[in-house]
Amino acid sequence: MNEWSLLIFTFMMNATIGLALTTGIFARRLADYLNAESYYRFMLLALFVICVLAGLGSIASITHLGVPLNAPNAVRNIFSAWLSREVVVTAIFVGCLGLTFLWLWRTRKLSMLLLTSSILIGLFDIYCMASIYRHTSILTWMDHNTYIMFFGAMLTLGAAIFFLLLKILQNIGHKLGIEIPQVPLPIRWKWQLWGIMAFSLIARLLYQPFYQQYLTSTLYSQKSVTFPLSPIEVYHSIGTLRITCWVLATLAVIVSGYSLVKFLTQKNQATSTESLFVIGCVLAIIADFMLRYVFYSIH
């Protein structure tokens, strides 16, 4: 597998846009949960983390060009090539994120208009990114499964990273002036985050039989122009790795869900079960990284 720069870029951008989306969803609830100063500092840090992830992903994409000075050539065919569209939309997304951060920093007020605009641009960026692979000669990518996998990873990564960020800041946030109550986070928030991860997993799993049907019919009706390996044969040859990824992703959702059920059924609800939810989030991130590795291995 020689596409590490693209793997890192797409994975980081999925995480970036997912985290931006989840932060936007919980922004107003956080405003009611935290005091004004803590809310300001939390949102400023969250936007900074989002911008850093986007920056790291962009750097990884530039390394794929071989010579960074070739980057301007990637935007010449914006009206005909998905790659050019993705480059332009990513630049607009990162710029809008930066503007949202600067607005909050200068005015101490979060602009939901700017944040919402960034999120919408980011969602279109995911679509452009997935379309690059959907419209290729690689048979294993030429299906709607590519879109489902990209958007599914975005949802899972966004929910998992957002919860981990909350937990980290709950422990060390006081050093940054962010005071998060030292009690279990609202159970409704955790159910919603778990619901996002569960929906992402179930949607992707439910589509796999249709994807398998597509691969089976395509194997006998078309030939790939990829040389020297058939991508469908490669896909079937790494069955053990694929199953391991799905098992790990399923385990992540089960562990996270179990932590919530355990919290509701225990007598002393002052005792947190969030360590299990943390484990589930970490497993989910690892599983999605492995699934992205599988994606780039089948061509």
N, C-alpha and C positions, 0 to 999 in steps of 0.2 A: 504494500500500500504506500503510494508515493504522493498522496494528496494531503499531507498533514497541514499545510498552510491553509488550504480550503476548508478542511475539517475544523480547524481552530476558528477560522473566520465565521463560518456558518453557525457553529456551536455558540460562539461568543455573541453573535448578533441575535440569535434566538433567545439567549439568556438576557441580553440587554433589553430587547423589546418586550419580552415576557415580564421582566422586573418593572419596566416602565408601566406596563398595563396593570399589573397587580398593585403597584404603588398608587396609581391613579384611582383604582377601585376603592382602596382603603384610605385615601387621603382625608376625606371628611370625617371618617370614623376616628382616625388618629387625632384629628383636631379636637374632638370631644374627649378623647382618652388622655391626652397629654396636656400639660400646661403650655402656654403660648410660646415660651422660650424653648422648651424641649421640642415642641412641634416644629418650630422654625429650624432648629439645628438638625433634627432628624431628617426633615425633608431635604435640607441642604446637603446632608451627607448622602442620602439615598440618591439624589440626582448626581452627585459627584461620583458615586460608585457606578451608576448607570453610564455616565460619560466615560469613565475609565474603561469599563468593559467594552464600550463601543470603540474607543480609541485603540485598545489592544487588538480587537477583531480587525479593525481597519489596517493596522500595521501588518497583521498576519496576511491579509489579502494582498497587500503591496509586495510582500516577499514572494508571492506566487508569480509575479510578473517577471522575476529574474532581475531585470533592471528597473528600479523605481521610476526612472525618467520616462519609461514607457507608459506610465499611468495615464497621461492625457489622451493617449491613443484609444483607451478603453471607452471613451465617451463619444467617439465620433459617429457611431451608428445608433443613436438613441431612438430613432424612428423605426428601426428595423431589427435591432438585436436586444434580447432580454438582458444580456450582460451589461450593455451600455446603460440601459434603463436602471438596472440594479445599482450600478456605480453612482449614478446621478441621485437616485432616491436615497441611497445610504448617506451621501454627502448632505442632502437636505435634512434628513432625519437627525444626523449628528449635529448639524448647525442649529436646528430647532431645539434640540436638547440643551445645547450650550446656551442658547438665548433664554430658555426657561430657567436654567441655573443662575444666570447673571441677573435676570429679573428678580428672582427670589432673594439673591444676595444683596442687591441694591435697595430693594423696596421692603424686604422682610415680609412680603406677601406672595403666596403661591398663586401664579396665574393658571387657573384651570383651563383657560382657553389655549394657552401655549402648550400645557402638558397634554391636553386632549389632542391638539393638532399633531404633536410629536408622536403620540400613540397611533393615530390614524395613518400618519406617514410611515411609521414603523410596520404596521400591519400590511400596508401595500409593499413595503420593502421585502417582507417575508414572501409575499406572493411573487414578486419579481425574482427573488432569489431561487425559489422553488421552480419557477418557470424556466430558468436557465437549464435545469436538469430535465425537466419534463419535456422540453422541445430539443432533444438531442437524438443521436442514433443509438444510444445505450438502451437496450430493450428493457432492462430492469428498472429504468428510471422513467420510461415513457408511459406512465400510468398516473391516475389521480392519487395513488398511494404516496407519491412524492409530496404533494401538497399536504396530505393528511399527516404525514410524518413530521414535516417542518412546523406546521402550526401546532401539532400535538406537543412537540418538544418545547416550543415557545411557552405553552401554558404550564407544563410541568416545571420547567426551569424557573419560570417567573414566580410561581407559588412557593416552590422549595427554597429558592434563594431569599425571597422576601421574609419567610418565617425564620430562616437562619440569621438573617440580618437583625430581625427583632430580638432574637435570643441573645445574640452577641452583644447588642447594645444594652440589653437588660442587665447584663453582667458587667460591662465595662463602659457603658454610656456615660456614667457620672463623670468620667475623666474628660469627656467632651462636652459636658454641660447638658447631657440628655438624660433626664430622669424618667425612667420607665418603671412603674410600680413593680416591686419585687414579689409579685403574686402570679399564679398561672394566668396566662393571657386569656382574654375572653373566649369562652368555649365556642361561641358562634363564629368567631374569626377562624378558629382552627377547623371547624366543620366546613366552612366555606373554602378554605385553602385545600382541605382534603378533597372536597367535592371537585375542585378544579383539576387536581391530579388524577382523581378517579375517572372523571369524564374524559380526560386526555387519554388515559390508558385504555378504557373501554372502547372509545371511538376507534382508536388505532387497531385494537385487537379484532373488533367486529368487522373491520374492512379486510383483514388478512385473507379470509377465504375467497373474497372477490379478487384480491391481488393474486392469489395462487391460481385461480381460474384463468386470469389474464395471462400469467406466465405459461401455463400449460398450453393454452390455445396458441399463444405467440410462438412457442418453441417449435411447433409443427407447421406453422404457416409463414414464418419469416426467418430471415437470417441476419444476424448482427454484422455490422461493418467493422466492429471492434476486432482488432487483431492483436494477439493470436488466440485469445480465449473467448468462449461464448459467455456472456455475462450471466445467462440463466443457469448454465452449468456451474459457474462459480457460486452463484446464489445457493444452489442445492448442496454444493460441496462444503459450505460453512454452516450447515444446519445446526450443528452442536452449539456453535457460537451464537447463532440467532436465538435458539431456544433459551440459552443461558441469559441473554439480554432480556427476553420477555419474562422469564421467571424472576429475575432480579427486579424488574419494573413492577411486576405483580406483588412481589414480596414487600417492596417499598410502600405500596398503597395499603397492603394488609397490615403492616406494622404501624403505619400512621393511624389507620382506622382503629386498630386495637387499642392504641394509646387513648383515643377519645372515649371508646366504650368503657375501658378500664377506669377512666376518670369519673364517668357518670355512675358507675356501679359501686365504686368504693365508698365506704362509710365516711371517711375523712376527706372531703374534697378540697381541703387546704393543701393536701399533698399533691404535688405535681407529677404528672406522667409524661411531661413534655420531652424528657430525654428519649423516649421511644419515638416520638414524633420527629425529633431531630435526626435520629438514626434513619427513619423512613425517608426524610428529605435528602440525606446524604446518599442513600441507596438509589433514590430516584435520579439524582444528578449523575451518578456513576453509570446507571443503566442507560440514560439517554446519551451519554458520551459514547458508550459501547455501541448503541444502535446507530449513531452517526458514523462510527468506525466501520460498521457493517455496511452502511449505505455506500461508502466510498470504496469498499472492498469488492463490490459486485459489478465491476465494469472491466 
